Amino acid sequence: MLSENADFSGATWETYSSSRVYTLSSGTGTRSLWYKVKNANGVSAGAVDVIVIDVPQIVTFTINNGSAFTYSRSVALNNTCAYDPSEYIASEDYDFIGATWKTYSEAPSFTLSSGYGIKYVYLKVRSEIGESWIQTDAIELRQ
């Protein structure tokens, strides 16, 4: 029997196997996985193992190292991340419509849309574990 609950609530007995795939509950953080077995002589005490699950997180994000304005449409998306992202996606559209995932970089180049004024850029990173929350920064494109 396997469960994320110490009291094994919601778990059912299964045929014994020396290896078993178990899908942990979604989200990040610490998970405890409880395990016990039984045979004709009785039920074992519960054993537990703990794992920490963390999707990549954007720790800092600035455009052109935090500059308030730029005269160039080509900017750097300076970022630091935790938990080893493998890809990033950036867009001026909050829903990332038309954007594609690219190999992760701490300062990828990004081309701002045409037209002068305040530009908002949204950034996410991901790994095989999952995606980060969206971060945003703004910069003014001047003539």
C-alpha positions as CSV (number, residue, x, y, z in Angstrom):
1,M,0.0,0.0,0.0
2,L,1.3,3.5,-1.0
3,S,0.0,6.9,0.2
4,E,1.1,10.4,0.7
5,N,-0.9,10.3,3.9
6,A,0.6,8.8,7.1
7,D,-2.8,7.3,8.0
8,F,-3.0,5.8,4.4
9,S,-6.4,7.4,3.9
10,G,-7.6,6.9,0.4
11,A,-5.1,4.1,-0.3
12,T,-6.0,0.5,-1.2
13,W,-4.0,-2.7,-0.9
14,E,-2.3,-3.9,-4.1
15,T,-0.6,-7.0,-5.2
16,Y,3.0,-6.8,-4.0
17,S,5.7,-5.7,-6.6
18,S,9.4,-4.9,-6.0
19,S,9.0,-1.8,-8.1
20,R,6.0,0.4,-8.6
21,V,5.3,3.7,-10.3
22,Y,3.5,6.2,-8.1
23,T,2.3,9.6,-9.3
24,L,2.8,12.2,-6.6
25,S,0.2,15.0,-6.1
26,S,0.7,18.1,-8.3
27,G,2.6,21.2,-7.3
28,T,5.9,21.9,-5.8
29,G,7.2,21.4,-2.3
30,T,7.9,18.5,0.0
31,R,6.1,15.2,-0.5
32,S,6.1,12.2,1.9
33,L,5.4,8.8,0.4
34,W,4.3,6.2,3.0
35,Y,4.6,2.4,2.3
36,K,3.6,-0.7,4.1
37,V,3.2,-4.4,3.2
38,K,1.2,-7.3,4.5
39,N,1.2,-11.1,4.3
40,A,-0.5,-14.0,6.1
41,N,1.5,-13.1,9.3
42,G,0.3,-9.4,9.5
43,V,0.9,-5.9,8.4
44,S,4.3,-4.1,8.5
45,A,4.8,-0.8,10.2
46,G,4.6,2.1,7.8
47,A,7.9,3.4,6.3
48,V,8.3,6.8,4.7
49,D,10.5,8.6,2.3
50,V,10.6,12.3,1.5
51,I,11.2,14.1,-1.8
52,V,11.3,17.8,-2.7
53,I,9.7,18.7,-6.0
54,D,10.6,22.1,-7.5
55,V,9.7,23.4,-10.9
56,P,12.1,26.1,-12.2
57,Q,11.6,29.5,-10.8
58,I,12.6,32.9,-12.1
59,V,14.4,34.7,-9.3
60,T,15.2,37.9,-11.1
61,F,14.1,39.3,-14.4
62,T,15.0,42.7,-16.0
63,I,15.2,44.0,-19.5
64,N,18.7,45.4,-20.4
65,N,19.8,45.0,-16.8
66,G,17.0,47.2,-15.5
67,S,17.3,50.1,-17.9
68,A,14.3,52.4,-17.9
69,F,14.6,53.0,-21.7
70,T,16.3,51.9,-24.8
71,Y,16.8,53.3,-28.3
72,S,17.1,49.8,-29.9
73,R,14.4,47.2,-30.5
74,S,17.0,44.5,-29.6
75,V,17.2,44.0,-25.9
76,A,18.6,41.5,-23.4
77,L,16.3,39.6,-21.1
78,N,18.5,39.3,-18.0
79,N,17.3,36.7,-15.6
80,T,18.5,34.3,-12.9
81,C,16.6,31.1,-12.2
82,A,16.5,28.3,-9.7
83,Y,16.0,24.6,-10.3
84,D,17.7,24.3,-13.7
85,P,15.4,25.4,-16.4
86,S,16.1,24.0,-19.8
87,E,13.9,26.3,-21.9
88,Y,12.4,29.8,-21.9
89,I,9.6,31.6,-23.7
90,A,9.3,35.4,-24.0
91,S,6.6,37.6,-25.5
92,E,5.0,41.0,-25.3
93,D,1.7,39.0,-25.2
94,Y,0.7,37.7,-21.8
95,D,-0.7,34.5,-23.4
96,F,2.6,34.0,-25.4
97,I,0.6,33.7,-28.6
98,G,3.0,33.2,-31.5
99,A,6.0,32.7,-29.2
100,T,8.1,29.5,-29.1
101,W,10.1,27.8,-26.4
102,K,13.9,28.2,-26.9
103,T,17.0,26.8,-25.1
104,Y,17.4,28.5,-21.8
105,S,19.8,31.4,-21.5
106,E,20.5,33.9,-18.7
107,A,20.5,36.9,-21.1
108,P,18.7,35.9,-24.4
109,S,18.2,38.6,-27.0
110,F,14.7,39.7,-27.7
111,T,13.3,42.0,-30.4
112,L,10.7,44.5,-29.2
113,S,7.7,45.2,-31.4
114,S,7.7,48.3,-33.6
115,G,6.3,51.6,-32.3
116,Y,7.7,53.7,-29.5
117,G,6.5,53.7,-25.9
118,I,6.4,51.4,-23.0
119,K,6.9,47.7,-23.8
120,Y,6.0,44.9,-21.5
121,V,7.8,41.6,-21.9
122,Y,6.6,38.4,-20.2
123,L,9.0,35.5,-19.5
124,K,8.5,31.9,-18.4
125,V,11.0,29.0,-18.0
126,R,10.5,25.3,-17.8
127,S,12.1,21.9,-17.4
128,E,10.9,18.4,-17.6
129,I,9.3,18.9,-14.2
130,G,7.1,21.9,-15.1
131,E,6.8,25.6,-15.9
132,S,7.6,28.7,-13.8
133,W,5.1,31.4,-13.0
134,I,5.1,34.3,-15.5
135,Q,7.4,37.3,-14.7
136,T,7.2,40.6,-16.4
137,D,9.3,43.8,-16.9
138,A,8.9,47.0,-18.8
139,I,11.1,49.2,-20.8
140,E,10.4,52.4,-22.8
141,L,11.4,52.3,-26.5
142,R,12.5,55.8,-27.5
143,Q,13.2,57.4,-30.9
